Structures are given as structure tokens and as C-alpha cells.
Amino acid sequence: MSEPSPIRPKRRGRVLRFVSGLLILCAVAAYLVVQYVTGGGGAEGCQVVSGRSDDESYQFTPEQAVNAATIAAVGTGRGMPERAVAIALATAIQESGLLNIRHGDRDSLGLFQQRPSQGWGTAKQILDPAYAAGMFYAHLAKVPDYETLPLTVAAQRVQRSGYPEAYAKHETDASLLAAALTGQAAATLTCDGRPAAGTEAAVTGPDAVRTALVRDFGRDAVEEAGAEVGRSATPTPTPSVTATAHGRTVTVPVPEGKKTDRSGRTERERGWQLAHWAVANSSALHIQRVSYAGREWAAGSTDSQWQPVSDAQGTGGAERSAGAVRIVTGQ
């Protein structure tokens, strides 16, 4: 009887190692795909914390922050309540990880994975975050009693997903984002403000900030707030775009009154929405500093938290930031 060939075990060992390595790579790839789709992982540059003492927080990327701020702005612009914004944000976290992706199941696209073949719009329209958010809210508004329905039920009646329970797991994070991005929870959203990769040649400065404000809030809403927009005439008080020692400043007046808007928010809450919107867009638009209601956020600070407005340049620092949101850009 001949001795077993020593070659076969070696080959078998190589095959087993190859298969094991392939399985590990597949597992890692699957994990990364899940993290990408659900919004987990990646370099975190922004954080929202609870306005209550429950230590809840949600970390996300600057790209996700821009999209979340757009979703919230479109919602409040339509007079939708905070609950509607939370439903929209939870849906976008589940469907795309708050990323404006150009692929999906069949012809699904964008933040909400809407399908051109199902009447949501053209591919170009769906890949416009403001349009996609507007379409979501238009359908949500037709859902009877959506504010009192469980979040996952309300979202499912819009989306008709094959996984109807998937939205529920994002409710806590979406509620934190909605509270901050509608202005209900003051000084709760921060970002490190590092310029986004690939934005070195992008248009930045006051003009870019005004353009982005119009993109998300609409021209009428921005003009009514007194912010200068393009070449349009604006009502009093006259908006200001002034040079400062830190760069250039866009000032959006926010009346200090008890007047409420269509979604039931006070002027102060609307001011905090604008302030948080600016911080969420800080990386994309190279925003260096945002101040409102006696508080100030600065890019690149150690903790990037909202601090009391400094009075280093004279008296009345808090008063100067009370009646307007001031956005200081790097260019």
C-alpha cells in the first residue's frame, strides 16, 4: 500500500484558506453595504444631542447633515409639523442612509429611493433632495391621522416597502434630528466644520449661502426673513452682507416676537432652525461661525459646541446676536 501523497493535504489547506478568506471578505463587504445603506459607519463630523437630560445622541457625516437639513427645511416650508419631519428623516435613514444615492432596487433613486417608473418624477428630479423631500411630504399629507400613527406605519403608507417594520428602528435618531432641525431643541446640533473633500473649487462665500438658503427654504421664505437673495428687492429690514475680521457674514434677521409660522413654530424656534441649518452646511459651504440668541458655534474649536457669544470686540455681544442669525463664511 503506497503512502498518501503529501501534495493533496497542502492543496486542500490552500483551498480551505482561500474559501475562508473569501467568506471573510464577503462578510466585511456585506457589513459595509449595510452600514452605507443604514447610515452607520464612516467618518463622523456632526452630532445632535437631546434637548432633554436623557443623554441620547446621534452622530452622522457632513453629507448626511446637509441632506437632513434640506429634508427639515422643505417640511417646515410646507407647514408640516415636527412629527412629519421625524417620519421623513427616519424614512431617509432607512432607505438611503441619508445619502443621495444614484442606485437602488430596480430603478429606485435618491434619499427616499423613489422610482421614476412609479410616478415619483424623473430621475433628475428625484436626485434633487429638495424635490424628493417635497414629494414625500405631499404623499404623507394625504395619509389620514399620520401624526398619531406609529412612525413605521405612517412611513410605510407612503413608501409601500417590502420591509414595513424597518423604519421603527430609526425613530429615536430621527426624532433627535427633527427636534434640532426644526428649531424645537436649541443649540443641540454641532459639526466640526472641516471643509468637505472635493469642495476646494466649489462656489463658497455669502452668495453660496444665500443660494443654498433659497434651495432649501424657498425664495419667498428667505426674502420674508429679510435675507438678501439674488437681485430681488427685499422688504425692510434691509439685509446685510458685511465683511468681518473672520471672513464674510450673511445676516438673516429673525424678529423677536411670539408670532408663529404655518407649522406652529415661534420666531425663536425658526431662528434656531436657520442656525442649525448653517452648522449642518458648514463643511459644504465653508462656514466658519454661526451665532444666534446669545450663543455661538465656531468651526474647528476643540468640542465644536455652542458657547455664549464672546464680547471681545466690544459690549453687547449677546444683544448683537439676539435678533438675527449671523453666518460667517471663510470667503
CORJO-V751652 format. One record per residue. N is the residue number from 1. RES is the residue in three letters. PHI is phi in whole degrees, 0 to 359 (* if undefined). PSI is psi in degrees with one decimal (999 if undefined). Layout:
n->(N	N)
res->(RES	RES)
phi->(PHI	PHI)
psi->(PSI	PSI)
This chain:
n->(1	2	3	4	5	6	7	8	9	10	11	12	13	14	15	16	17	18	19	20	21	22	23	24	25	26	27	28	29	30	31	32	33	34	35	36	37	38	39	40	41	42	43	44	45	46	47	48	49	50	51	52	53	54	55	56	57	58	59	60	61	62	63	64	65	66	67	68	69	70	71	72	73	74	75	76	77	78	79	80	81	82	83	84	85	86	87	88	89	90	91	92	93	94	95	96	97	98	99	100	101	102	103	104	105	106	107	108	109	110	111	112	113	114	115	116	117	118	119	120	121	122	123	124	125	126	127	128	129	130	131	132	133	134	135	136	137	138	139	140	141	142	143	144	145	146	147	148	149	150	151	152	153	154	155	156	157	158	159	160	161	162	163	164	165	166	167	168	169	170	171	172	173	174	175	176	177	178	179	180	181	182	183	184	185	186	187	188	189	190	191	192	193	194	195	196	197	198	199	200	201	202	203	204	205	206	207	208	209	210	211	212	213	214	215	216	217	218	219	220	221	222	223	224	225	226	227	228	229	230	231	232	233	234	235	236	237	238	239	240	241	242	243	244	245	246	247	248	249	250	251	252	253	254	255	256	257	258	259	260	261	262	263	264	265	266	267	268	269	270	271	272	273	274	275	276	277	278	279	280	281	282	283	284	285	286	287	288	289	290	291	292	293	294	295	296	297	298	299	300	301	302	303	304	305	306	307	308	309	310	311	312	313	314	315	316	317	318	319	320	321	322	323	324	325	326	327	328	329	330	331)
res->(MET	SER	GLU	PRO	SER	PRO	ILE	ARG	PRO	LYS	ARG	ARG	GLY	ARG	VAL	LEU	ARG	PHE	VAL	SER	GLY	LEU	LEU	ILE	LEU	CYS	ALA	VAL	ALA	ALA	TYR	LEU	VAL	VAL	GLN	TYR	VAL	THR	GLY	GLY	GLY	GLY	ALA	GLU	GLY	CYS	GLN	VAL	VAL	SER	GLY	ARG	SER	ASP	ASP	GLU	SER	TYR	GLN	PHE	THR	PRO	GLU	GLN	ALA	VAL	ASN	ALA	ALA	THR	ILE	ALA	ALA	VAL	GLY	THR	GLY	ARG	GLY	MET	PRO	GLU	ARG	ALA	VAL	ALA	ILE	ALA	LEU	ALA	THR	ALA	ILE	GLN	GLU	SER	GLY	LEU	LEU	ASN	ILE	ARG	HIS	GLY	ASP	ARG	ASP	SER	LEU	GLY	LEU	PHE	GLN	GLN	ARG	PRO	SER	GLN	GLY	TRP	GLY	THR	ALA	LYS	GLN	ILE	LEU	ASP	PRO	ALA	TYR	ALA	ALA	GLY	MET	PHE	TYR	ALA	HIS	LEU	ALA	LYS	VAL	PRO	ASP	TYR	GLU	THR	LEU	PRO	LEU	THR	VAL	ALA	ALA	GLN	ARG	VAL	GLN	ARG	SER	GLY	TYR	PRO	GLU	ALA	TYR	ALA	LYS	HIS	GLU	THR	ASP	ALA	SER	LEU	LEU	ALA	ALA	ALA	LEU	THR	GLY	GLN	ALA	ALA	ALA	THR	LEU	THR	CYS	ASP	GLY	ARG	PRO	ALA	ALA	GLY	THR	GLU	ALA	ALA	VAL	THR	GLY	PRO	ASP	ALA	VAL	ARG	THR	ALA	LEU	VAL	ARG	ASP	PHE	GLY	ARG	ASP	ALA	VAL	GLU	GLU	ALA	GLY	ALA	GLU	VAL	GLY	ARG	SER	ALA	THR	PRO	THR	PRO	THR	PRO	SER	VAL	THR	ALA	THR	ALA	HIS	GLY	ARG	THR	VAL	THR	VAL	PRO	VAL	PRO	GLU	GLY	LYS	LYS	THR	ASP	ARG	SER	GLY	ARG	THR	GLU	ARG	GLU	ARG	GLY	TRP	GLN	LEU	ALA	HIS	TRP	ALA	VAL	ALA	ASN	SER	SER	ALA	LEU	HIS	ILE	GLN	ARG	VAL	SER	TYR	ALA	GLY	ARG	GLU	TRP	ALA	ALA	GLY	SER	THR	ASP	SER	GLN	TRP	GLN	PRO	VAL	SER	ASP	ALA	GLN	GLY	THR	GLY	GLY	ALA	GLU	ARG	SER	ALA	GLY	ALA	VAL	ARG	ILE	VAL	THR	GLY	GLN)
phi->(*	284	286	299	291	285	283	300	302	296	295	298	296	296	298	297	294	296	296	298	297	296	296	296	298	297	296	297	299	298	298	295	297	298	297	295	289	264	89	275	73	81	287	267	232	226	210	239	240	288	280	255	266	244	62	288	207	217	254	206	269	302	297	296	296	300	293	296	295	295	302	293	296	296	296	293	297	269	78	279	283	304	299	296	296	297	296	296	293	298	296	292	298	290	285	222	67	61	242	275	278	260	208	164	294	55	256	293	216	77	300	253	53	278	248	304	290	254	86	279	133	284	302	297	295	298	279	267	306	293	296	301	296	299	294	299	295	300	285	296	298	273	277	300	57	299	292	259	286	305	307	294	290	298	297	295	290	271	276	56	282	283	232	296	269	292	287	299	292	256	296	298	296	295	293	298	297	297	299	287	277	256	87	291	248	285	53	246	246	223	220	282	77	292	305	292	301	84	259	302	264	288	288	228	97	304	298	294	295	296	298	291	299	295	305	267	261	92	299	298	296	290	293	297	283	94	275	294	229	54	257	290	289	238	286	286	287	297	288	232	233	239	286	229	294	260	138	237	241	256	249	247	300	231	304	265	222	259	297	246	266	296	267	85	271	281	300	298	294	296	298	291	298	298	295	293	302	297	295	299	264	297	291	292	254	56	278	260	205	225	226	194	52	78	240	217	246	229	293	80	288	303	244	54	271	283	239	302	298	286	243	291	256	137	272	80	301	296	295	296	265	286	264	198	264	250	242	261	261	277	226)
psi->(124.5	153.6	147.7	142.6	133.2	-7.5	-40.1	-47.3	-37.8	-43.7	-40.8	-39.5	-40.5	-43.0	-43.7	-41.8	-39.2	-46.4	-41.9	-44.4	-40.1	-41.2	-40.1	-43.9	-41.3	-41.0	-43.1	-44.0	-43.5	-41.2	-44.3	-37.7	-45.0	-43.9	-38.6	-46.1	-35.3	0.4	3.2	168.6	-173.4	170.0	122.4	130.8	-5.5	156.8	141.6	137.7	162.5	144.7	-4.0	176.5	53.9	3.4	15.8	142.4	162.2	125.6	139.8	173.3	162.6	-37.3	-43.8	-36.2	-42.7	-45.9	-39.6	-41.2	-36.8	-46.4	-44.2	-42.9	-42.2	-39.5	-50.3	-32.1	-26.6	3.5	18.5	144.1	172.2	-37.7	-40.2	-40.1	-40.2	-40.8	-43.7	-42.3	-41.7	-39.2	-45.2	-34.8	-43.6	-45.0	-36.1	-0.9	27.5	30.8	140.3	72.6	149.3	23.5	174.0	-167.0	124.4	-118.3	22.9	140.9	158.2	-169.0	-38.4	7.1	49.2	150.6	123.0	-36.2	-13.2	14.9	15.1	-13.0	-179.6	164.5	-40.4	-42.5	-46.2	-31.6	3.1	109.3	-38.4	-42.2	-47.3	-43.1	-41.3	-39.6	-39.3	-47.8	-36.2	-39.8	-37.8	-38.4	-21.5	-5.5	117.2	131.2	34.9	-27.0	-27.6	-7.2	153.0	142.0	-45.5	-30.3	-45.0	-44.6	-41.8	-32.9	-19.8	-46.0	-32.3	48.7	156.8	-7.4	72.9	-21.0	-3.0	-26.0	-25.8	-35.0	-12.2	7.1	-42.6	-48.2	-43.0	-36.8	-38.7	-46.6	-43.9	-41.8	-40.9	-46.2	-3.6	-1.9	4.2	-34.5	108.7	143.5	42.5	-7.5	128.9	155.7	159.8	-17.6	11.8	134.3	136.6	146.0	135.5	5.2	7.3	-37.9	-0.1	159.0	125.5	-176.9	-176.2	-40.3	-40.5	-36.6	-45.3	-40.8	-41.9	-36.2	-44.2	-41.7	-43.3	-41.3	-17.0	147.2	-44.0	-43.7	-40.7	-40.8	-37.9	-29.4	-10.6	8.1	136.2	129.1	114.4	-133.2	4.3	146.8	142.7	148.6	167.0	151.2	144.6	129.8	159.8	138.2	98.6	149.0	139.7	173.9	-19.4	0.5	-134.1	147.4	131.9	124.3	123.0	105.1	138.4	107.6	142.0	76.5	-173.8	7.9	140.4	154.7	-170.3	-26.6	7.5	11.8	149.4	168.6	-40.4	-41.3	-37.9	-38.3	-41.6	-30.6	-46.4	-41.1	-45.4	-36.2	-44.5	-41.5	-41.6	-30.7	8.7	-39.6	-44.7	-36.1	6.7	45.4	131.3	-28.5	140.5	133.3	144.3	141.3	42.3	5.3	154.3	137.9	138.5	133.7	142.1	1.7	166.8	-45.3	-3.2	27.6	164.2	129.2	160.1	141.7	128.1	153.9	35.6	-24.1	19.6	-176.0	160.5	27.4	-46.7	-39.8	-37.8	-28.7	1.2	-48.5	17.3	154.2	123.8	125.4	112.3	121.4	164.7	-11.7	999)
